[in-house]
Amino acid sequence: MNKSFLRNQVLRLSVFIIIIAAIHYLLLSSKLPPSYAEAQPWKIYVIMIPLTALGLLFIIKRYQKNNQSMVNSYMFYNVVKMLAALFFLFPWLIYKDVSSRPMIIQFFAVFFPILLFETIFLVKILSNYREADKK
């Protein structure tokens, strides 16, 4: 695989997360009720960014060692990511207060676009590997 291709894809993912965070901040400051900002949504990014980076790194490294392992690695990563999401949301799911609903809504508003972009990212990497294998 071409290192510049991988670097470009990681850069795109980083820019996408920055755009999501900027839109999130703009919505918090102008459109959403104050209870959404009081929920401390920065915690979402503290968990999502490292989890996404480590998960994608894990999948890419596993795929480089065994090119048949992409689906297994991706499914394992998604299970870990969902368990981490439940673990992260556990306090707001169990101890309901004023910030519970805003935090859960914001979490999934960030979680699903990143999940979609990760999937697109991995499909591009997989197709790039396949093209490199054919050459």
C-alpha positions in Angstrom: 0.0 0.0 0.0 1.1 3.5 -0.8 2.0 5.5 2.4 0.9 8.7 0.8 -2.6 7.2 0.2 -2.9 6.2 3.8 -1.7 9.5 5.0 -4.2 11.3 2.8 -7.0 9.1 4.1 -6.0 9.8 7.7 -5.9 13.5 6.9 -9.4 13.3 5.4 -10.7 11.5 8.5 -9.1 14.1 10.8 -10.5 17.0 8.8 -14.0 15.3 8.8 -13.8 15.0 12.6 -12.8 18.6 12.9 -15.7 19.7 10.7 -18.1 17.6 12.8 -16.7 19.2 16.0 -17.0 22.7 14.5 -20.6 22.2 13.4 -21.3 20.7 16.8 -19.8 23.7 18.6 -21.7 26.2 16.3 -25.0 24.4 17.0 -24.3 24.4 20.7 -23.5 28.1 20.7 -26.4 29.3 18.5 -29.3 26.8 18.1 -29.4 24.3 20.8 -30.8 24.9 24.3 -28.3 25.6 27.1 -28.8 22.1 28.6 -27.0 20.6 25.6 -23.8 22.6 26.4 -24.1 21.8 30.1 -23.9 18.1 29.3 -20.2 18.6 28.5 -20.1 17.2 25.0 -16.4 17.5 24.7 -16.2 14.2 26.5 -17.7 12.6 23.4 -14.6 13.6 21.4 -12.2 12.5 24.1 -13.6 8.9 23.8 -14.3 8.9 20.0 -11.1 10.2 18.6 -8.7 7.7 20.3 -11.1 4.9 19.8 -11.4 5.6 16.1 -7.7 6.0 15.6 -6.7 2.9 17.5 -9.4 0.9 15.8 -8.5 1.9 12.3 -4.8 1.3 13.1 -5.7 -2.2 14.4 -7.6 -3.0 11.3 -4.9 -1.8 8.9 -2.2 -3.6 10.7 -4.2 -6.9 10.8 -5.0 -6.5 7.1 -1.3 -6.0 6.2 -0.5 -9.2 7.9 -3.4 -11.2 6.6 -5.4 -9.8 3.7 -8.3 -12.1 4.6 -8.9 -10.6 8.0 -10.5 -7.3 7.1 -14.1 -8.3 7.8 -13.2 -10.1 11.1 -11.1 -7.2 12.3 -13.8 -4.7 11.4 -16.5 -6.7 13.1 -14.3 -7.1 16.2 -13.6 -3.3 16.2 -17.3 -2.5 15.9 -18.2 -4.7 18.8 -15.5 -3.1 20.9 -16.7 0.4 19.8 -20.3 -0.4 20.7 -19.3 -1.8 24.1 -17.1 1.3 24.7 -20.1 3.5 23.7 -22.4 1.7 26.2 -19.7 2.0 28.9 -19.3 5.7 28.1 -23.1 6.3 28.1 -23.7 4.2 31.2 -23.9 7.1 33.7 -26.4 8.9 31.6 -28.5 5.8 30.9 -28.7 4.7 34.6 -28.6 8.0 36.5 -31.0 10.1 34.6 -30.8 13.8 35.1 -31.3 17.0 33.1 -28.1 16.3 31.0 -28.9 12.7 30.2 -31.0 13.1 27.1 -28.9 15.9 25.5 -25.7 13.9 26.1 -27.1 10.7 24.5 -28.5 12.6 21.5 -25.2 14.4 21.0 -23.2 11.2 21.3 -25.1 9.5 18.6 -25.1 12.6 16.4 -21.3 12.3 16.5 -21.1 8.5 16.6 -23.0 7.7 13.4 -21.3 10.2 11.0 -17.9 9.0 12.2 -19.0 5.4 11.8 -20.1 6.1 8.3 -16.9 7.9 7.4 -14.8 5.0 8.9 -16.7 2.6 6.7 -16.0 4.6 3.6 -12.4 5.0 4.7 -11.9 1.3 5.1 -13.6 0.5 1.8 -11.2 2.9 0.1 -8.2 1.3 1.8 -9.5 -2.2 0.9 -9.9 -1.2 -2.8 -6.5 0.4 -2.8 -4.9 -2.8 -1.4 -6.8 -4.9 -4.0 -5.5 -2.6 -6.8 -1.9 -2.8 -5.4 -2.2 -6.7 -5.2 -3.2 -6.8 -8.9 -0.2 -4.9 -10.1 
